[in-house]
Amino acid sequence: MITQDTRDAIEDILDAPFTSHSVSQVLQTAKQLQKIITTAPDAAISSITKTQNNHHYAANHSVDTAILAETLAKELDWPPEKRLTLVSAALTMNISMTELQNRLFHHTGNLDADDKAQIESHPTRAMSILHTAGVKNRLWLEAVICHHETIDGKGYPRALKGSQIPVSARILAVADIYTTMISPRSVRNGLSPNKDMFKEFMKRSQLELKLSANFLWKTFVLPAGFLINLNSYDKCMTSGRS
């Protein structure tokens, strides 16, 4: 089971100055996550909905994204070593704006110009931090800098289109968007897994064929641990992905 201790460990890594030692810590934590997800995938995915430590949104969101990225990459038959790099990218994709993420958890209203600038530049700054700390793995760096690119070329920071976007970044983007949608904020509840939410998810993520609607519905929309309203009086909880 993915415990709060695991999430706290990521928070400690992200909050401290990022060095070559931090890279080793990320890889060690990524291996632990990968082992847990392989052993108990449903429990790992359901832990996303049970995150209660709202004061540390940035670390929790990174771990949640890593869980789904590992799950999706495994379904796409990626080998363990390649998935480990992707999980590491998920854990560090927002390393340049953790303080801003935690502050925006409680934010209401429009963002100011400075916040917008930080958000749009964070993939580039994150890649720079990682590279300076000694990360040379191309998949890791590309996934981080490209995880906000979109198929139509309206993403950032490079405005890449279609096949120009690495598959690693597309997987990361799918996991990032989904966890953002289902995770509660201080000013709103997380979205419940239903057809309307699924349509909105597809609209936001602009998925290509390999990351199809049919697959995502089966894999992510109804993981174990979700409450479903059956009628006005009854509810049930899913026991596994469906």
N, C-alpha and C positions, 0 to 999 in steps of 0.2 A: 504494500500500500504506500502511496506517496503521502508522506506525513508533512506536517508544518515545519518540521526540522529541515526537510529537504528544501522547502521553499525559503526558509530563513537562511540556509547556506547560500542560496543564489543571491538573496538580498545582500548578504555580507560581501559577496564578490562584486556585485554591481555597484555598491556604495563606496568601495575602497578604490584608491588609484589602481588602474588596470596595468599590470605588469606581466612579464613572462611567467611568473608564479601563478598569476590569475588565470592564465591560459591553461596551465596544468590543472588548476582547480575546476575550471569549466569542463574540461575533458573528463575528469574523474566523476563529476556530478552527472554529466551526460551518460556515462557508462552505467551509473547507478539507475538513472531513469530508464534507460533502455532495457536493463535487466528486469526492472519492476514491470514495465509495460509488456514485455514478452511473457512474463509469468502470469500476470493478471491484467489483461488489456481492458476488460470491462470496468474493473475497480479503478484503474488508472483514469479512464475517461470520465467515470462518474465523479471522481474527485474534483473535477473542474467545477461542477455545480455546487460543491460543498465548501468552497473556499470562503472563509469567514474573516480573514485578516485584512480588512478594508484599508488599513493605514499603509499597506505596502503593495499597492496595486501593480506597480511596475514589475516586481519580482514574481508575483502570482501570475500575471499575464504572460510573462516569458516562459514560465514552467508549463502553463496550460497550452500555449502555442507549441511548445516542444513535444508535449504528449501527443497532440493531434498530428503534428508533422511526422513524428516517428511512426505513428499508426498508418498514416496514408502512404508514406514511402515504403513501408513493409508490404502493404497491399499491392503496390506497384512493383514488387519484387526487387527492390533495391537491396544490395548486400549490406550486412551489418556495419562494416567500416564506413561505407558511404552514408548510411543513416546516422551514424555517430557524428559525423561532420555536420549533417543537417540539424541534428538536435543541438549541437554546440552553437550553430548559427542562430537558432531560435532563441536560445538562452541569452545571446548577446546582441540581438538585432536592434535593440533600443538602448544600448549601453550609453549613448551620448545624451539621452534625455530622460533618465530615470527620475530625477528630481521634478522635472516638468510633468511627467506622467502622473506622479503621485499627487501633485498639486491640482492637475486637471480632473482628477477623480472627483473632487469636490466642486468643480467649476460649474457655474451656470452662465448662460448668455453667450455672446459672441467672443471669439478669441481676438486678442489685440495683435497688432502687426508683428511684434517681437515673438510672440508665441507661435504665430503662423510660420515665421521665418525659421524658428528652431525646429518645428515639425518637418518642414520641407527639406531642411538640410541635414536632419539627423541620420539618414542612411550613409551619406558621405562622411560625416564626422565619425560615425560608428566604425566604418571601415578603416578610417585613418587611425583610430585608437587601437583597433585590433592589429593592424599592420605594424604599428609602432611597438606593440607588445610582443611581436614576433610571429604572428599568425601569417603564414605564407600560403596556406591551402586555398586554392582558387575557388573551389566550390563554396567554402565557408564565406569567403569575402564577397563573391558574386551574389550569394543568397542574401547577405545582409544589405548590400548596396542596392539591390534590385527588388526588394520585397514589397515596394510600393509602386512598382511599374504596373501598367495595365495593358491589356491586349490592344486597346484602341489608341494607345500612344499618349494618353492624357495623364499618365502617372508621373512620378518624380523619383529621383532627380534627373534622369537622363532622357525621359520621354521616349523610352523604347517601345516598339510595337511587336505584337505577335511572337514569332519564333526568335526574335532578338532577345527575348526575356528567358533567362535560363530556367530549366524545369525546377531546379532547386528553389529558386525564388518564387515560382508559381505555387509550389507546394506550401512554402512558408506563408505566402499571401493568403491562401485559402484557410490555413489554420489560424492565422492572425485575425482575419475578418470574422470567422465563425466564433472564435472565443470572445472577441469584442462584442459581438451581438448578444451572446447568451450570458455574459458576465454582468452582474448588477453594478451600478455606480451609486454614489451617495444620493444622486438626484433622480434616479430612475431604476426600475427593476430590469433584470435581464429578460430578453425575449424568450418566450416559451417555444419549444420545438413543435411547430405545426406547419401546415401548407403555406400560410401567408408568410411566415418567417422564412420558409424555404425559398419561396419566390424572391423575397427581398435579398436573401443571401446570394442567390444566383445572379441577381441584378448587380449586386455590388462586386462580386468576385470575377465576373466575366470569364467563366471557365471554358477551357477547350475540351476536346473530346475525351482525352485520357482522364480528366477530372470531371467526369460526367455527372449530371443530376442524379441519375439512377444510383450510381455508386455512392455519392455523398449522402443521399437519403438513407441508404442502407447502413452506412458506416457511422455517420456522425449525428444525424438528427434525432435519433432515439437511443442514446446510450443508456446503460444501466443507471438507475438512480433518478430518472426523471418522473415527476408526477404528471399524470394525464387526467383531465376531467372527462369522465364518462357521461355524466348528465348533471343535473342540478344538485344531486346529493352524493354521488359516488365519485371516488378517485381511485386510480391504481398507480402502482410504481413499476416501471419497466425493470425486468430482471436481467436483460442482456440486449446487445445491439440487435436491431431488426430492420 
